[in-house]
Amino acid sequence: MPKTVVITGASSGLGEALAVRYARAGTVLGMVGRDRQRLERVAERCRASGCEVRLAFIDVRDRPSLAAWLNELDRASPVDLVIANAGVLTGTSDGQLVEDPDAAFKLMEINVLGVMNTVQPLLPRMLARGRGQIAIMSSVAGLVALPDSPAYSASKSAILRYGLALRGRVRAAGVRVNVLCPGYITTPMAARIKGWRPLEMSVEAAVDRIVKALDRDRELIAFPWALVFISRFAMLLPDGLRRVAMKPFKFHVAPSSEAPTGRAAESPTPPVT
């Protein structure tokens, strides 16, 4: 098991479950999130397992603050594994033809640039050591074009390709890069998807698969296999057939009180304590 782990988006959902799973005696766990109250609640759960917790209340869009915190943490305790998990969901609301453009642009800042803001500060340090692991949280949505959530689908496709390309570049230098593409998971974010959520699994089951696959250094960790197959097959179909085949998967996205608003504020860089 890695000794020092960093997880972004650790205050709820899959990020929270991953933090709890990696929390154990002797581990340094760096957790990044925007919601101070929820992140501190997760931190208490992790400390109960005997691990050392370092918190950063930073928006992943805030590149300078996030880089400063990651560099300081890595100097104090070299990072073995970073999971770029932070992400948000947008899509068409009920009765809406296209998604809100402001929400779509902000989603891209978080889901794409936020991943790069997480990876880039640690990558040269891992390369200098000749070891380290980077896990990028994409989605099965990155394998298929979703008309009901264009920006989300595009963002997950972008980081999927980014991660696979990065793996091909740095694997020989000792740094492992893995891309995670889970399907529907019972999280607060997924609950906003109003429609059929086939083969939905518990967050605990998803974490089991992810942790085992990361340990085995699998390039693409995509599951459940049936949903992955359907997604890939759909993209091979002609446009007309694909539209018919995708009809059962139509959905709309309920509004969220956590939808990103405005540009990222400059976050004070917290000390690594």
N, C-alpha and C positions, 0 to 999 in steps of 0.2 A: 504493500500500500504506500502511496506517496506520503511524504512527511509534511510538506507544505502545499496546501491547496487553496486556490482562489476561485470564488464563484460569484459572478455578477447576477443580479436579479434574484438574490437569495432570500428576499423577505416573504415570499409566498410561492405556492405552486410547486413546480418541478425543481426550481432552485432551492427552495426550502428543504424539500425531501432529499436532494443531493447533499446539502450541507449536513443534515442530520445523519445521513449514511456515512459520510466521510469523517464525522466527528468521533474521535477516539483518543485515548491517552497517548501523548507523545506527538500528536498532530498539531500543526499550526494552521488554523483555518481563517483565511481572509474572506470576508463577506462584504459585498457591495450592494447597496440598495438606496432608494430615495426615501422610503417611509421609515423614519427613525423608530417609531413605536413598534412596528411589526418586525423590523430587523433586530431590534434588541430582544424581542420576545423569542425569535428563532435562536439568537445567540445564547440565551439562557438555556434553552434545550440542548444546545451543542456543548456548552460548558459542563452540563450535568454528566456528559460522557467522558469528561476528563481532558478535553482538548483545550488548547490556547486559542482564543478568538481575537481577531483584529477586525474592527469594523470601519467601513468608509461610507458615509452618507453622501454619496456623490451620484449625480446624473451621468450616465455613460456618454452623453453628448458633450460633457465638459472635458474635452481632451486634455488640457493642461493639468487640471486638478487630478484627474484619474491617473495620468502618467506619473505625476509627482508621487502620489500615494503608492502606486505599484512599484516604482523604483525604490522607494524607501523601504517598503516591505521586503522586496527581493534582496536588498543589501543586508537587512537584518536576518532574513531566513529565506535562502534561495528557493524560489517557487518550482516545485516539481510538476504540478498540474494546474492549469487554468481552464476553467469552464466558462466560456463566453455565452452566458445563458440569457441575459437581460433582453427582453423583447416585448412588444405590444402588438395588439390586434386592431385592425380597422376593417371596414367592409361596408357594404350597402346596408342601410337600415331599412326597416319595413316600409315599403312604399317609395323608397328612394331609388332612382335609376342608376346614379353613379355615386361613388363615395366622396365624402367631403375632401376637397383638394388640400386644405390646410392640414387635416389629420393625416392624409396620405404622405405629404412631404415630411411631417414630423415623425411618422412611422419609419420612413427610410433613414432619417437621421439616427434613430435609436437602433433599429434592427440591422442596419448595414454599417454605418459609420461607428456606432457604438461597439460593434464587434471588433472593428479595426482599431478603435481606440483602446480596447482591452488587450488585443494581441500584440500590437506593434511595440509598446514599451518593453514587454517581456521577451520578445523574440530574439533581439540581439544578445541579451544577457544569457538566454538558454543556449544560443549558438556558441557563445564564448565558452560556456561550460561543457559543451558537447552532449547535453542531455536536457530533457524536459518534455512535457506533453501539453498540447493545446487541443481542447475540445470545443467545437463550434456548434451551437444549437441551431440547426436548420429545422426542417419539418418535412413531412410527406407533401405538404403544400408546395414545397420547392420543386417537386418532381412533376407537377401538373399545373396547367393554367386554370386558375379559379376565377370565373367571371364575377362571382359575388364578393371577391376580396382581391382585386388586382394588385394593390400595393403590397399587401402581406405576401401574396404568392411570389411576386417579383423579388421582394426582399429576401425571402428564404431561398429562392433560386440563386440569387447573387452570392450569398454567403456560402451556399453549397459549393459553387464553382470556385470561389475564393479559397475555401478550405482544401478542396481536392488539389487545386493547383499549387497551393503552398506546401502541401504534403510532398508532392512530387519534387519540389525544389529543395526542401530542407531535410528530408528523411535520411539521406546519406550522411548528413552532418550530425546525426544523433538526436534530432528533435522530431518527436512524433506528432502528427496532426490527424485528428479524427473528426469526422462530420456526423452529427447526430440528426436523424430524420424520423422522429417519432410520429405516430398518427394521433388519433384523438385520445386525450388523457383527461381524467376527471380532475380538472383544476378550475379555479375561479375564472380564468381567461376563457377556457373552453366552454364554460357554462354560458357565456354570452353568445355562442353560436346557436342560433335558433333554427334547427333543422335536424335531419338525420345525421347522427354521428356513429357510423358503423364501426364495429370492433373496438369500441372505446374501452380502455383499460384503466385500472387504478394507477395512481401515481407511484405506489410502492412496487407494482409489477414493472412499470417502466424503468424505475431506478435500478431494479435488479438486472434488467437487460443491459442498461447503459454501463453500469459499473463493471459487469463481467466482460462486456465487449471492449471497453477501454483498457482493461487489464490485458486483453489479448491483442491490443493494438489493431483492431479492425478499421480499415480505411473508412468505410461508410456503414454507419450503424442505423439501418432503416428497418422499421417494424410498425405494425404486424405485416408479415410477408404478403398476405392476401391484398391488403390495401396498397402496398407498394407495387404489387403486380398490376392492379387495376389502374393505378395512377400512371405508370409507365406505358401500359397498353393504350390508355386513352389518348396519349400524345402521339401515338402511331396512326390513329384513325384520321380519315379525312374530316374536314371541318363539320360537315353536316352530320355525319355519324357520331362525332365526338359530342356535339351539342345534344343529341338524343341520349347518348350513353350517360351524360353527366346530369341529366334532369333529376334523377333521384337524389343527387347530392346537393341540390340547391339549398341555400340557407340565407338568412340575414343576420346581421350582427347587432345585438342589443347595445345601446349606449353604455359607456363606462364612466364612472366618476373619476377614474384614474387616467382617462385619455390624456395624452400629453398636450399641454397648453403652453404656447409661447416658446421662445427659444430657451435653451438651457441657461440657467443663471450661473454666474460664476460661483462655484462651490468652494468654501474655505477648505483647504487641504487638511484633513484631520491627522494628528500625529499617529504613528504606528505604536499603539500602546495595548 
